[in-house]
């Protein structure tokens, strides 16, 4: 458009110029009397309110005011009469069609040439669109704030200076800090001192990159700091973005304390499972070894017994046989203890004397500890009874002795196991472990090892706590001991100091011994007198078959031995009446003792069967009962028990 297209600005009277400006204003410009009667009405007022000038002039301004806001208009008129102006009043007004619009109202008093207030001018601006946009923005911000505050993770936004500008509810809960107290504070406030330099360097490196809304930075575990000074692990990610020319950094954090603990618990449970599987494997292995080893022990003990019978009372070889018998008996005892400890059985609380239980554990420890460690037992002869699971009590002693052994750190030393009876009054019982006063069996395990300081002593019974290097201990030994003692309604305490060794004290309530069973049987029963009863003995070990044949023959039985189970079964099937009793080994290569018993139950149901085994498991006992086996015998006791056991079984069968 050329300059010729613009008409020249023509000089016009000031009043006419003002009138033209008012008429062309986009806002509504209205004049009114001090009583609220409309005196003028421009095109802006016509556009906003929908009234033609002739419809508005001369009418009350209240036609534009919602009824509930009439008092507001009256207040405006009072202020105008006093010469006060009203600036940018946000309110609502009515259109001709009855619709409401949001407006901003500015009213000023109008004065004449003498300065008297003769009326008022009102400028009304339609702000509906702006208010709607503001409302939408506020709602959007509220929705965003709701989403941020409802997040389960902590969301923290900081500016370029590291000052917090957003701190959601999850962050408030996580750090124990109100958002109002966090905003404006540096993010380092919530980072442990030792990590702040590293954190600052990460932020600088990250800030040097291009802005992006994509999460990036340092996913993974770091440490954070609660308001109370406690540290905790978090997983964090960081992103940054430009907002109105300002770079903002948003950190999202998740407290992984429980996750870490769950992972640690899982690791420990897996270790426990591996240990349980190892123990189960050891138990299975021990069962197999025990069977073979007890074959040897049974043969040794049996042949010793036969040799003694053959020798005169003053024979010079008898002392040597006694030494062999003693050694074989000790070997039998060790095997029994290994089997007892390796079995996985539910708790069986029985009132029993404590001394034999502890004595067995001491015996097992003697063959376990290295020769450089001296084990001393100081067990009172007092016949104390406790209600206990013997296997678990032995585990307590073994765990404490193993702990004492480790405290010696591979050097020479001494471990003492002691037992006596004590009477605890109320104060002593409370010191011992909040026990009721009364009589207790006091058991202790003492070492002269490195000892413990107070900090270690206060935590030794915590699960998973260990002072051993990683991979050398699970931290479960003493916690297991504590759990077992508590299950026995007892208490455990420890005395220790660095360099002075440690003493663990156990207190178990003394129980009243069960009454002795009464019987009408004679004090000593006459041994069974065999008169040629026919016995078939089945065992794949030729030494055992030879020993048993000689043993039973000397006792008056007619014995036929088989090293093949199927050959023995075929012989019985051919003529069941030619056999009065069958004794079979359990663990044989071609058929087990239970296989023999099951087959004979169908061939000759009334034929008594005895099963002998070097390892009597729960499965063996259950199978023996199922197939009608009359008795199960520990194989290492063959020489002492088998003749009498056969006699008892035959006597029961005869009745």
C-alpha positions as CSV (number, residue, x, y, z in Angstrom):
1,X,0.0,0.0,0.0
2,X,1.5,3.3,-1.1
3,X,1.6,6.5,0.9
4,X,-1.2,7.8,-1.4
5,X,-3.5,5.1,0.0
6,X,-3.3,6.6,3.5
7,X,-5.4,9.8,3.9
8,X,-3.6,12.6,5.6
9,X,-4.3,13.1,9.3
10,X,-6.8,15.9,9.4
11,X,-6.7,18.2,12.4
12,X,-9.9,17.9,14.3
13,X,-11.2,19.3,17.6
14,X,-9.9,17.5,20.7
15,X,-13.4,16.5,21.8
16,X,-14.1,14.9,18.5
17,X,-10.8,13.1,18.6
18,X,-11.5,11.7,22.0
19,X,-15.0,10.6,20.9
20,X,-13.4,8.8,17.9
21,X,-10.9,7.0,20.1
22,X,-13.7,5.9,22.5
23,X,-15.9,4.8,19.6
24,X,-13.1,2.7,18.0
25,X,-11.9,1.0,21.2
26,X,-12.0,-2.8,21.3
27,X,-12.8,-2.7,25.0
28,X,-16.2,-1.5,26.3
29,X,-16.1,2.1,27.4
30,X,-19.2,3.1,29.3
31,X,-20.0,6.3,31.2
32,X,-22.6,6.3,33.9
33,X,-24.1,8.6,36.6
34,X,-23.2,8.2,40.2
35,X,-26.5,6.4,40.6
36,X,-25.5,3.8,38.0
37,X,-27.5,5.0,35.0
38,X,-25.7,4.4,31.6
39,X,-24.9,7.6,29.8
40,X,-22.8,6.5,26.9
41,X,-22.1,3.1,25.0
42,X,-19.4,2.6,22.5
43,X,-19.0,-0.1,19.8
44,X,-16.8,-2.2,22.0
45,X,-19.6,-2.3,24.6
46,X,-22.0,-3.3,21.9
47,X,-19.7,-6.1,20.7
48,X,-19.0,-7.5,24.2
49,X,-22.5,-7.3,25.7
50,X,-24.7,-7.5,22.6
51,X,-26.8,-4.4,23.3
52,X,-27.4,-1.6,20.8
53,X,-26.7,1.8,22.2
54,X,-30.4,2.7,22.3
55,X,-31.1,-0.5,24.3
56,X,-28.5,0.4,26.9
57,X,-28.3,4.2,27.3
58,X,-30.7,5.4,30.1
59,X,-30.8,2.0,31.8
60,X,-29.2,0.9,35.0
61,X,-25.8,-0.6,34.9
62,X,-27.2,-3.4,37.0
63,X,-28.6,-4.9,33.8
64,X,-25.0,-6.1,33.1
65,X,-24.4,-7.4,36.6
66,X,-25.4,-10.9,37.8
67,X,-27.8,-10.6,40.8
68,X,-25.4,-12.1,43.3
69,X,-22.9,-9.3,42.3
70,X,-25.2,-6.3,42.8
71,X,-23.5,-5.6,46.1
72,X,-20.2,-5.5,44.3
73,X,-21.5,-2.8,41.9
74,X,-23.0,-0.8,44.8
75,X,-19.5,-0.9,46.4
76,X,-17.9,0.3,43.2
77,X,-20.3,3.3,43.0
78,X,-19.6,4.2,46.7
79,X,-15.9,4.3,46.0
80,X,-16.4,6.4,42.9
81,X,-18.5,8.9,44.9
82,X,-15.5,9.2,47.3
83,X,-13.2,9.8,44.4
84,X,-11.5,6.4,44.4
85,X,-10.7,4.5,41.2
86,X,-11.2,0.8,40.8
87,X,-8.3,-0.9,38.9
88,X,-8.5,-4.2,37.0
89,X,-11.3,-5.8,39.0
90,X,-11.7,-9.4,37.9
91,X,-15.4,-10.3,37.9
92,X,-18.3,-11.5,35.8
93,X,-20.9,-9.7,33.8
94,X,-24.0,-10.6,31.8
95,X,-24.5,-10.5,28.1
96,X,-27.9,-9.7,26.4
97,X,-28.4,-13.4,25.6
98,X,-28.0,-14.2,29.3
99,X,-24.5,-15.7,29.0
100,X,-21.8,-14.9,31.5
101,X,-18.4,-13.5,30.5
102,X,-15.3,-13.0,32.5
103,X,-14.2,-9.4,32.5
104,X,-11.6,-7.0,33.9
105,X,-13.2,-3.8,35.1
106,X,-11.5,-0.4,35.6
107,X,-13.7,2.5,36.9
108,X,-12.7,6.1,37.4
109,X,-14.7,9.1,38.7
110,X,-15.5,11.9,36.1
111,X,-15.0,15.5,37.3
112,X,-16.2,18.8,35.8
113,X,-14.2,21.9,35.3
114,X,-14.6,22.8,39.0
115,X,-13.3,19.4,40.0
116,X,-16.6,18.1,41.2
117,X,-17.4,14.4,40.7
118,X,-20.3,14.3,38.2
119,X,-20.2,10.7,37.0
120,X,-18.0,7.7,36.2
121,X,-16.3,6.0,33.3
122,X,-16.0,2.3,33.1
123,X,-13.6,0.3,30.9
124,X,-14.6,-3.4,30.6
125,X,-12.3,-5.9,28.9
126,X,-13.5,-9.3,27.9
127,X,-11.0,-11.8,29.4
128,X,-13.0,-15.0,28.9
129,X,-10.5,-16.4,26.4
130,X,-7.5,-15.5,28.5
131,X,-9.2,-16.9,31.6
132,X,-10.1,-20.1,29.8
133,X,-6.5,-20.4,28.7
134,X,-5.3,-19.7,32.2
135,X,-7.8,-22.2,33.6
136,X,-6.7,-24.8,31.1
137,X,-3.1,-24.1,31.9
138,X,-3.8,-24.4,35.6
139,X,-5.7,-27.6,35.1
140,X,-2.9,-29.0,33.0
141,X,-0.4,-28.0,35.7
142,X,-2.6,-29.5,38.3
143,X,-2.9,-32.8,36.4
144,X,0.9,-32.8,35.9
145,X,1.5,-32.1,39.5
146,X,-1.0,-34.8,40.4
147,X,0.8,-37.3,38.2
148,X,4.2,-36.2,39.6
149,X,3.0,-36.4,43.2
150,X,1.2,-39.7,42.7
151,X,4.4,-41.3,41.3
152,X,5.9,-44.0,43.6
153,X,9.4,-42.8,42.7
154,X,11.0,-39.6,44.0
155,X,11.1,-36.9,41.3
156,X,13.3,-33.9,41.9
157,X,14.0,-31.1,39.5
158,X,16.9,-28.7,39.9
159,X,18.0,-25.6,38.0
160,X,21.4,-24.9,36.5
161,X,22.7,-23.8,39.9
162,X,21.6,-27.1,41.5
163,X,18.8,-25.6,43.5
164,X,15.6,-27.7,43.9
165,X,12.6,-26.3,42.1
166,X,10.3,-29.4,42.2
167,X,10.1,-32.0,45.0
168,X,7.2,-34.5,44.7
169,X,5.4,-36.3,47.5
170,X,7.3,-39.5,47.0
171,X,10.6,-37.5,47.5
172,X,9.1,-36.0,50.7
173,X,8.3,-39.4,52.1
174,X,11.6,-40.9,50.9
175,X,13.9,-38.2,52.4
176,X,11.6,-37.2,55.3
177,X,11.6,-33.6,54.2
178,X,8.6,-31.3,53.5
179,X,8.6,-30.0,49.9
180,X,8.5,-26.4,51.1
181,X,11.7,-27.0,53.1
182,X,13.4,-28.7,50.1
183,X,12.6,-26.2,47.4
184,X,15.5,-23.8,46.9
185,X,17.9,-26.1,48.7
186,X,20.9,-27.7,46.8
187,X,20.4,-31.3,45.7
188,X,23.7,-32.1,47.5
189,X,21.8,-31.8,50.8
190,X,20.4,-35.3,50.1
191,X,23.7,-36.9,49.0
192,X,26.2,-38.3,51.5
193,X,29.3,-36.2,51.9
194,X,31.6,-38.8,50.5
195,X,29.7,-39.0,47.2
196,X,29.1,-35.2,46.6
197,X,32.3,-34.6,44.6
198,X,31.6,-37.6,42.3
199,X,27.9,-36.5,42.0
200,X,28.9,-32.9,41.0
201,X,31.3,-34.2,38.4
202,X,28.6,-36.4,36.9
203,X,26.2,-33.5,36.7
204,X,28.9,-31.4,35.0
205,X,29.6,-34.1,32.4
206,X,25.9,-34.7,31.9
207,X,25.2,-31.0,31.5
208,X,27.8,-30.7,28.8
209,X,25.7,-32.8,26.5
210,X,22.8,-31.8,24.3
211,X,19.5,-31.2,26.0
212,X,17.1,-34.1,25.7
213,X,13.9,-35.3,27.4
214,X,15.2,-38.8,27.2
215,X,16.3,-40.4,30.5
216,X,20.0,-40.9,30.6
217,X,23.0,-40.4,32.9
218,X,23.7,-42.8,35.7
219,X,21.1,-45.6,36.1
220,X,22.2,-47.9,38.8
221,X,22.6,-47.9,42.5
222,X,24.0,-44.9,44.4
223,X,23.6,-43.8,48.0
224,X,21.2,-41.1,49.2
225,X,20.8,-39.3,52.6
226,X,17.6,-38.9,54.6
227,X,17.0,-35.8,56.6
228,X,17.8,-37.6,59.8
229,X,21.2,-38.5,58.5
230,X,20.6,-42.1,57.6
231,X,22.0,-43.4,54.3
232,X,20.1,-45.7,52.0
233,X,20.7,-47.1,48.5
234,X,18.7,-45.8,45.5
235,X,18.6,-46.4,41.8
236,X,18.6,-43.1,39.9
237,X,18.3,-41.7,36.4
238,X,18.8,-38.1,35.2
239,X,17.5,-36.2,32.2
240,X,17.7,-32.5,31.3
241,X,15.7,-30.2,29.1
242,X,15.5,-26.5,28.1
243,X,12.4,-24.7,29.4
244,X,12.0,-21.0,28.3
245,X,15.8,-20.7,27.9
246,X,16.6,-22.3,31.3
247,X,18.2,-25.7,31.6
248,X,16.5,-28.0,34.1
249,X,17.7,-31.3,35.4
250,X,15.2,-34.0,36.6
251,X,16.4,-36.8,38.8
252,X,14.2,-39.9,39.4
253,X,15.1,-42.0,42.4
254,X,13.8,-45.3,43.7
255,X,14.6,-46.6,47.2
256,X,16.0,-50.1,46.7
257,X,16.7,-50.9,50.4
258,X,14.0,-53.6,50.4
259,X,15.1,-54.8,47.0
260,X,18.7,-55.1,48.1
261,X,17.6,-56.9,51.3
262,X,15.4,-59.2,49.3
263,X,18.3,-59.9,47.0
264,X,20.5,-60.5,50.0
265,X,17.8,-62.8,51.6
266,X,17.5,-64.7,48.3
267,X,21.3,-65.1,48.2
268,X,21.4,-66.4,51.8
269,X,18.4,-68.7,51.2
270,X,20.2,-70.0,48.1
271,X,23.3,-70.6,50.2
272,X,21.1,-72.3,52.8
273,X,19.5,-74.4,50.1
274,X,23.0,-75.4,48.8
275,X,24.0,-76.2,52.4
276,X,20.9,-78.2,52.9
277,X,21.5,-80.1,49.6
278,X,25.1,-80.6,50.6
279,X,24.0,-82.0,54.0
280,X,21.4,-84.2,52.3
281,X,24.2,-85.4,49.9
282,X,26.5,-86.0,52.9
283,X,23.7,-87.9,54.7
284,X,23.2,-90.1,51.6
285,X,26.9,-90.6,51.3
286,X,27.2,-91.3,55.0
287,X,24.5,-93.9,54.7
288,X,26.3,-95.7,51.9
289,X,29.7,-95.4,53.7
290,X,28.2,-96.5,57.0
291,X,26.7,-99.7,55.4
292,X,30.1,-100.7,54.0
293,X,32.0,-99.6,57.1
294,X,29.6,-101.3,59.4
295,X,30.1,-104.5,57.4
296,X,33.7,-104.3,58.3
297,X,33.0,-103.4,62.0
298,X,30.5,-106.2,62.3
299,X,33.0,-108.7,60.9
300,X,35.7,-107.5,63.2
301,X,33.5,-107.6,66.3
302,X,32.0,-110.9,65.4
303,X,35.3,-112.6,64.7
304,X,36.7,-111.1,67.9
305,X,33.8,-112.7,69.8
306,X,34.4,-116.0,68.2
307,X,38.1,-115.9,68.9
308,X,37.5,-115.2,72.5
309,X,35.3,-118.3,72.8
310,X,38.1,-120.4,71.2
311,X,40.8,-119.1,73.6
312,X,41.5,-120.1,77.2
313,X,40.9,-117.6,79.9
314,X,44.6,-116.9,80.4
315,X,45.6,-116.8,76.7
316,X,48.2,-114.2,75.9
317,X,46.3,-113.0,72.8
318,X,43.2,-111.9,74.8
319,X,44.6,-108.4,75.7
320,X,45.2,-107.8,72.0
321,X,41.7,-108.9,71.1
322,X,40.5,-106.5,73.8
323,X,42.4,-103.6,72.1
324,X,40.9,-104.5,68.7
325,X,37.4,-104.7,70.2
326,X,37.9,-101.3,71.9
327,X,39.0,-99.7,68.6
328,X,36.2,-101.3,66.6
329,X,33.7,-100.1,69.2
330,X,35.0,-96.6,69.0
331,X,34.7,-96.8,65.2
332,X,31.1,-98.0,65.5
333,X,30.4,-95.0,67.9
334,X,31.9,-92.5,65.4
335,X,29.8,-93.8,62.5
336,X,26.6,-93.7,64.7
337,X,27.3,-90.0,65.6
338,X,27.9,-89.0,61.9
339,X,24.7,-90.7,60.9
340,X,22.8,-89.1,63.8
341,X,24.1,-85.6,62.9
342,X,23.5,-86.0,59.1
343,X,19.8,-87.0,59.4
344,X,17.3,-84.3,58.7
345,X,14.4,-84.9,61.1
346,X,11.7,-82.7,62.7
347,X,12.2,-81.5,66.2
348,X,11.5,-84.2,68.8
349,X,11.5,-82.8,72.3
350,X,11.9,-85.5,74.9
351,X,12.7,-85.4,78.6
352,X,16.2,-87.0,78.7
353,X,19.5,-86.9,80.6
354,X,21.7,-84.1,79.3
355,X,25.1,-85.6,80.0
356,X,25.0,-88.4,77.4
357,X,23.8,-86.0,74.7
358,X,26.8,-83.6,75.4
359,X,29.2,-86.5,75.8
360,X,28.3,-87.8,72.3
361,X,28.9,-84.3,70.8
362,X,32.3,-84.1,72.6
363,X,33.3,-87.4,71.2
364,X,32.4,-86.3,67.7
365,X,34.4,-83.0,68.2
366,X,37.4,-84.9,69.3
367,X,37.7,-86.6,65.9
368,X,36.9,-83.4,64.1
369,X,39.3,-80.9,65.6
370,X,42.9,-80.8,64.5
371,X,45.5,-82.2,66.9
372,X,46.9,-78.8,67.7
373,X,43.6,-77.9,69.5
374,X,43.2,-79.4,73.0
375,X,39.6,-80.2,73.8
376,X,38.7,-80.5,77.5
377,X,35.4,-81.7,78.9
378,X,34.2,-80.8,82.4
379,X,30.8,-82.5,82.6
380,X,29.3,-82.7,86.0
381,X,28.1,-86.2,87.1
382,X,24.8,-84.7,88.2
383,X,21.9,-86.6,86.5
384,X,20.3,-83.5,85.0
385,X,17.3,-84.0,82.8
386,X,16.1,-81.4,80.2
387,X,13.3,-81.4,77.7
388,X,15.2,-81.3,74.4
389,X,15.8,-82.5,70.9
390,X,19.1,-84.3,71.3
391,X,20.2,-83.8,67.7
392,X,19.7,-80.0,67.9
393,X,21.5,-79.7,71.2
394,X,24.5,-81.6,69.6
395,X,24.3,-79.1,66.7
396,X,24.5,-76.3,69.3
397,X,27.7,-77.7,70.8
398,X,29.2,-78.4,67.4
399,X,28.5,-74.9,66.2
400,X,29.9,-73.3,69.3
401,X,33.0,-75.5,69.2
402,X,33.5,-74.7,65.5
403,X,33.2,-71.0,66.3
404,X,35.7,-71.4,69.1
405,X,38.1,-73.3,66.7
406,X,37.9,-70.4,64.2
407,X,38.6,-67.9,67.0
408,X,42.0,-69.7,67.5
409,X,42.9,-68.6,63.9
410,X,44.7,-71.8,63.0
411,X,47.1,-71.7,66.0
412,X,47.4,-74.0,69.0
413,X,44.8,-73.4,71.6
414,X,42.3,-74.8,74.1
415,X,38.5,-75.4,73.9
416,X,36.6,-76.3,77.1
417,X,33.1,-77.7,77.2
418,X,31.6,-77.7,80.7
419,X,28.2,-78.5,82.3
420,X,26.8,-78.1,85.8
421,X,23.6,-77.3,87.5
422,X,22.8,-73.8,88.8
423,X,19.9,-72.2,90.7
424,X,19.1,-68.7,89.3
425,X,17.4,-66.2,91.5
426,X,15.3,-63.5,89.9
427,X,18.2,-61.1,89.3
428,X,20.5,-63.7,87.9
429,X,17.8,-65.2,85.7
430,X,17.1,-61.7,84.3
431,X,20.8,-61.1,83.6
432,X,21.1,-64.5,81.9
433,X,18.4,-63.7,79.4
434,X,15.1,-62.7,81.0
435,X,14.4,-66.2,82.3
436,X,12.1,-67.1,85.1
437,X,14.0,-68.0,88.3
438,X,14.6,-71.7,89.0
439,X,16.9,-74.6,88.4
440,X,18.9,-74.7,85.1
441,X,21.4,-76.8,83.4
442,X,24.4,-74.5,82.7
443,X,26.4,-75.5,79.6
444,X,29.4,-73.5,78.5
445,X,32.0,-73.5,75.7
446,X,35.2,-71.6,76.4
447,X,38.2,-70.8,74.1
448,X,41.4,-68.8,74.6
449,X,41.2,-67.3,71.1
450,X,41.2,-63.7,69.9
451,X,38.1,-62.6,71.7
452,X,35.6,-59.9,70.7
453,X,35.0,-56.2,71.3
454,X,31.7,-54.8,72.4
455,X,30.5,-53.8,68.9
456,X,31.1,-57.4,67.6
457,X,29.7,-59.0,70.8
458,X,26.4,-57.0,70.4
459,X,25.8,-58.4,66.9
460,X,27.0,-62.0,67.0
461,X,23.5,-63.5,67.1
462,X,22.2,-61.5,64.2
463,X,21.4,-63.5,61.1
464,X,24.0,-63.1,58.4
465,X,26.4,-61.2,60.6
466,X,29.9,-62.6,60.3
467,X,33.5,-61.4,61.0
468,X,34.9,-63.9,58.5
469,X,36.1,-62.8,55.1
470,X,33.7,-63.0,52.2
471,X,33.1,-66.6,51.1
472,X,34.3,-68.1,54.4
473,X,31.1,-67.9,56.4
474,X,27.4,-67.3,56.1
475,X,26.9,-65.7,59.5
476,X,24.2,-68.3,60.3
477,X,26.0,-70.5,62.9
478,X,25.4,-68.4,66.0
479,X,22.0,-67.3,64.9
480,X,21.0,-70.9,64.5
481,X,22.4,-71.6,68.0
482,X,20.4,-68.7,69.4
483,X,17.2,-70.0,67.7
484,X,17.6,-73.5,69.0
485,X,18.3,-72.3,72.6
486,X,15.2,-70.1,72.5
487,X,13.1,-73.0,71.1
488,X,14.3,-75.0,74.2
489,X,13.0,-72.1,76.4
490,X,16.6,-71.3,77.4
491,X,19.0,-68.4,77.0
492,X,22.5,-67.8,75.8
493,X,25.0,-65.2,76.8
494,X,28.6,-64.5,76.1
495,X,31.6,-63.1,78.0
496,X,34.5,-61.9,75.8
497,X,37.2,-59.3,75.4
498,X,39.8,-58.7,72.8
499,X,42.8,-61.0,73.4
500,X,41.1,-62.8,76.3
501,X,39.0,-65.4,74.5
502,X,35.3,-66.0,74.7
503,X,32.9,-68.0,76.8
504,X,29.4,-68.9,75.7
505,X,26.9,-69.7,78.5
506,X,23.8,-71.7,77.8
507,X,21.0,-72.1,80.3
508,X,18.3,-74.8,79.8
509,X,15.4,-75.4,82.3
510,X,15.9,-78.6,84.3
511,X,13.0,-81.0,83.8
512,X,11.6,-83.6,86.1
513,X,12.7,-87.1,85.0
514,X,9.9,-89.3,83.7
515,X,8.9,-92.1,86.1
516,X,10.6,-95.5,85.6
517,X,8.6,-98.0,83.7
518,X,7.5,-100.9,85.9
519,X,7.3,-104.4,84.5
520,X,6.4,-107.8,85.8
521,X,9.1,-109.5,83.8
522,X,11.9,-111.3,85.7
523,X,15.1,-109.3,86.3
524,X,16.9,-111.5,83.8
525,X,15.4,-113.6,81.1
526,X,16.8,-117.0,80.1
527,X,18.6,-116.9,76.7
528,X,16.9,-118.7,73.8
529,X,18.1,-122.3,73.5
530,X,18.3,-123.2,69.9
531,X,17.5,-126.8,68.9
532,X,18.5,-126.9,65.3
533,X,16.0,-124.3,64.0
534,X,16.7,-123.7,60.3
535,X,18.0,-120.2,59.4
536,X,18.8,-118.9,56.0
537,X,21.2,-116.0,56.0
538,X,21.6,-113.8,52.9
539,X,24.5,-111.4,52.5
540,X,26.8,-110.5,49.6
541,X,29.8,-110.1,51.9
542,X,31.7,-113.4,52.2
543,X,33.4,-112.3,55.5
544,X,29.9,-111.7,57.1
545,X,28.4,-114.9,55.8
546,X,31.3,-116.9,57.2
547,X,31.2,-115.2,60.6
548,X,27.4,-115.5,60.9
549,X,27.5,-119.2,59.9
550,X,30.0,-119.9,62.7
551,X,28.1,-117.7,65.2
552,X,24.7,-119.3,64.7
553,X,26.0,-122.8,64.4
554,X,27.7,-122.4,67.8
555,X,24.4,-121.2,69.2
556,X,22.6,-124.3,68.0
557,X,21.0,-123.2,64.8
558,X,21.1,-125.0,61.4
559,X,22.4,-122.3,59.1
560,X,22.5,-122.1,55.3
561,X,24.2,-118.9,53.9
562,X,23.6,-117.4,50.4
563,X,25.5,-114.5,48.8
564,X,22.9,-114.3,46.0
565,X,19.5,-113.1,47.0
566,X,17.7,-114.7,44.1
567,X,19.4,-118.1,44.8
568,X,18.1,-117.9,48.4
569,X,14.6,-117.0,47.2
570,X,14.6,-119.9,44.7
571,X,15.6,-122.3,47.5
572,X,12.8,-121.2,49.7
573,X,10.3,-121.3,46.9
574,X,11.3,-124.9,46.2
575,X,10.5,-125.9,49.8
576,X,9.2,-123.2,52.2
577,X,8.9,-125.8,55.0
578,X,12.6,-126.3,55.1
579,X,13.2,-122.8,56.6
580,X,12.1,-121.4,60.0
581,X,13.6,-117.9,59.7
582,X,15.3,-115.7,57.1
583,X,18.0,-113.0,58.0
584,X,18.9,-110.8,55.0
585,X,21.2,-107.9,54.5
586,X,19.5,-104.8,53.2
587,X,22.0,-103.3,50.8
588,X,22.9,-105.9,48.1
589,X,23.7,-105.5,44.4
590,X,21.1,-107.9,42.9
591,X,18.2,-107.3,45.3
592,X,17.6,-105.3,48.5
593,X,16.6,-106.9,51.8
594,X,13.1,-105.4,51.3
595,X,12.9,-107.0,47.8
596,X,13.6,-110.3,49.5
597,X,11.0,-109.7,52.2
598,X,8.3,-108.6,49.6
599,X,8.9,-111.8,47.5
600,X,8.9,-114.1,50.5
601,X,5.6,-112.5,51.8
602,X,3.9,-113.9,48.7
603,X,5.7,-117.3,48.8
604,X,5.5,-118.0,52.5
605,X,3.5,-115.3,54.4
606,X,4.2,-116.8,57.8
607,X,7.9,-117.1,57.4
608,X,9.7,-114.6,59.8
609,X,12.1,-112.2,58.1
610,X,14.8,-110.1,59.8
611,X,16.5,-107.3,57.9
612,X,20.1,-106.3,58.8
613,X,21.6,-103.0,57.7
614,X,24.6,-100.8,58.4
615,X,22.4,-97.7,58.0
616,X,18.8,-97.9,59.2
617,X,16.9,-95.0,57.6
618,X,13.2,-93.9,58.0
619,X,12.5,-95.3,54.5
620,X,13.9,-98.7,55.6
621,X,11.7,-98.8,58.7
622,X,8.6,-97.9,56.7
623,X,9.3,-100.5,54.0
624,X,10.0,-103.2,56.7
625,X,6.6,-102.5,58.3
626,X,4.9,-102.5,54.9
627,X,6.3,-105.9,53.9
628,X,5.8,-107.6,57.3
629,X,9.5,-107.7,58.4
630,X,9.6,-109.0,62.0
631,X,12.7,-107.0,63.1
632,X,15.3,-104.6,61.8
633,X,18.8,-104.9,63.2
634,X,21.9,-102.7,63.1
635,X,24.5,-104.8,61.4
636,X,27.4,-103.8,63.5
637,X,25.6,-105.4,66.5
638,X,25.3,-108.8,64.7
639,X,27.5,-110.8,67.1
640,X,25.8,-109.4,70.3
641,X,22.2,-109.3,69.1
642,X,21.5,-111.7,66.2
643,X,21.1,-115.0,68.1
644,X,18.8,-113.6,70.7
645,X,16.8,-111.6,68.1
646,X,16.2,-114.8,66.0
647,X,15.1,-116.6,69.2
648,X,12.7,-113.8,70.1
649,X,11.2,-113.7,66.6
650,X,10.8,-117.5,66.5
651,X,9.1,-117.4,70.0
652,X,6.7,-114.7,68.8
653,X,5.9,-116.7,65.6
654,X,5.2,-119.8,67.7
655,X,2.6,-117.9,69.7
